[in-house]
Amino acid sequence: MLKYSPPNPWGRVYILLGSCGGVLGS
């Protein structure tokens, strides 16, 4: 898991979606 934790929950969701999208994209 990424240790980076943004102050806003939406930022964290965006990162999670980006990570999943990167895995699915590759």
C-alpha positions as CSV (number, residue, x, y, z in Angstrom):
1,M,0.0,0.0,0.0
2,L,1.1,3.6,-0.6
3,K,2.1,5.4,2.5
4,Y,1.1,8.7,0.9
5,S,-2.1,10.0,2.6
6,P,-3.6,13.2,1.2
7,P,-5.5,15.5,3.7
8,N,-8.7,15.1,1.6
9,P,-10.4,11.7,1.3
10,W,-11.3,12.4,-2.4
11,G,-7.6,12.8,-3.2
12,R,-6.9,9.4,-1.7
13,V,-9.8,7.9,-3.8
14,Y,-8.4,9.5,-6.9
15,I,-5.0,8.0,-6.2
16,L,-6.5,4.6,-5.6
17,L,-8.5,4.8,-8.9
18,G,-5.4,6.0,-10.7
19,S,-3.4,3.0,-9.4
20,C,-6.1,0.5,-10.3
21,G,-6.5,2.2,-13.8
22,G,-2.7,1.9,-14.3
23,V,-2.8,-1.8,-13.5
24,L,-5.8,-2.5,-15.7
25,G,-4.4,-0.3,-18.5
26,S,-1.1,-2.2,-18.5
